[in-house]
Amino acid sequence: MEESTVTIRNWIKFFFSTLLVGGFVSGILGFVIRWDEFSPYFTNGEIGAILSTFIWLMGVGFTFSVISQMGFFAYLTVHRFGLGIFRTISLWNGVQWVLICIVLFDLVYFRFQAFADEGESLVPYLLLAGFILLFGAVIAYFKAKQTNKQTFVSALFFMVVVTVVEWLPVLTTNEQSWLYLMLFTLLACNAYQLLMLPKYNTKKA
């Protein structure tokens, strides 16, 4: 993953554009994920309630976006430290692969142990972890095409490990609507930052 050389002006633009991504994704998906709760507003034509709910959901998305951006810039720092400690990109990539596997295993195992009802299948827990891995792999593939193939592992690490760490506040409660709303918003913001950062690196202030 490339180093960040974003100017202050471009960083501000980057911050607010990512903020808007989080706001709109959360605002739109919030209605979809919590349709049972909000559908009466549409059925009854309550325009005011629809708008106020959308604004509230956008505010929630802004919060998720800020969490995402904190995780992104923290990872840029961790990535530089990792390269410094392990000296070579191949060794650092090996460490990241191990951490990806550990986080995915923990995501499945500990969630299943904590929240599964008696007799409940492991499959839904595996599918959720698999979705995060697959989505992360797709974004990492495009990141590698955008830069070079060595960035694939770092991008996948960010999309999987950092996303799960950012997701912890709702993982511990396991409330389904918040679980998916935060996850999809984080994934959108993280993917946006990962793929758009080079454009902000190259823009003139």
N, C-alpha and C positions, 0 to 999 in steps of 0.2 A: 504494500500500500504506500502511495506517495506521501511525502511530507506535506504538511499544510503550510503554504506561504501566502495565505489570504490576507489582503490589506484590511485595515479597520473598516473602511467603507464597504468593501465587498463582504466582509464578515457580517456586518449589520444586514446587508441585503440577503445574505445566505440564511441568517437567523430568522428574519421575518418571512422569507419564502417557505422555509421549513415549518414555521409556526402556522402558516396558512394551510399547508398540506395537512398537518395534524388536525386543524380546526375543521376543514371541509370533510376529511375522511370520517372523523368522529361524528360530525353533524349529520352526514348522510347515512352512514352505517348504523348510527344510534337508532334511527327510525326503523331500519330493517331488523336489527337484532332485538329491539324492544317493541316490535310491532303490536303485540298483544296489548301493551300498555298504552301506546300512543295512537293506535288506529281509530279510536272514537273521535279524535280531533278531526280526522279527515272525513269520517262518516258524517259528522255533524257540521262540517264546514267551519270549524273554529279556527279561522285564519290567525287570530291573535295568539291562540294557544300553540299553534304550529310554529309560528315565528319565534315566540319566546322559548319554546322547547329547543328549536334549532340553535338559537343563540346560546342557550345553556349548554347544549351538547358541544358546540364549538368551543366554549370556554373550557370544558373538560378536555377537549382535544388539544387546546393550547397547552394545558398542563402536561399532558402526555408528550407533546412535542418537546417541551423544555426538558423533560426527563430523558427523552431520546437524544437531544443535543448534548446534554451533559455526558451521557454514556459515550457518544461519538468522540467528543474531544478528549475524554478520559482514555478511550482506547487508542487514539493517536499517540498519546503520551506513553501508554503501556507498550505499544508496538515498538517505539523507539528504544525503550528500556529493554524489551525482549531481544531486539537485534544486538544491543550493546552487551547484554549478558551472555547470550548464546553464540555470538560472534558471526554465525553464518545463517543465511535465510533458510537453508535446508533443515538445520537443527531446530531453529525457532518454529518452522512450519510443523516439524514433528511434534513439538511440545503442544502446539495449537490443536493438532489432530487429536492428541490424547485428551486435552481439555474439552474438546467438542464431544467426544464419546462419553466422557464422564458426566457432562452436563445433561446430555440427552438421556443417559441411563437414569440419572437422578430425577429428571423431570418425569419420567415414566414411573419409576419404582416408588419414589417417595410420595408422589401425588396419589398413586394407587393405594399405598399403605395408609395414607392419611384420610382419603375421602371415599374410597370405594365401599359400596354397600356389600353385605354378605352375598356371595354368589355372583357379583357383578363381573363382567368380562374385562379383561385387560385391553381388549382391542381399541376402545375409544381413546385410551391414554396413549397407546402406540400410534394411532392415527394422528393425534394432535402433534406429537413429537415428530412424526414423519412429515407432516405438512410443513412444520417450521424448517426442517432439514431440506425438504424439496424446494420451498420458496427461497431459502437462503442459497441453495446451490444454483438456482436460476439467476439470481442477482449476482452471485459470485462469478458465474460464467460470463455475464455481460460486462462485469468489472474487469475480468481478465482480458476480454476482447478489447476493451477500452484502453487498457494500459499494457500489461504483459501477463503471461501465464503464471508467473510467480505470485501474483497478487490474489490468486483464487483462494488459497487457504486462509489468508488474512481476512479476505472479504467474507468467506464462509464463517470464520470464527466470530467476526463482528455480528453477522446476521443471526447466528445461533446463540452463542454464549452471551454476548452483550445484551441481546434482546431478552433472553430469559432472565438475566440479572435485573434489567430494567422492569421486567414484568412481575417481579417478586411481590410488590405491594398487594396485588389482587390474587396472586397464586396462593397466598396463605389463607385467603378467605373462601376461594373456590366458588364465588357467586357467578353463575354462568354468563349473564348478560355483560357484567363488567369484565369478566375474564376475556371474552372474545372482543369486546369493544377496545380494550386497552391493547390487546395483542395485535389486532389488525392496524390500529393507529400507529403503534410502535414499528411494525414491519414496514408500513408505508413511509414513515419518516426516516427510518434507518436506510431503506433502499434509496430514497431520494437523496439523502446526504452522501451516501457512498458513490452514487453515480453522477451527482451534480457537482461535487467538490472540485474536480479538475476545471470545470468551466469558470468557477469563481476564482480559481488559482490564476487563470490566464487572462481574466478580464482586467482591463486597465482601471485604476482608481479614478 
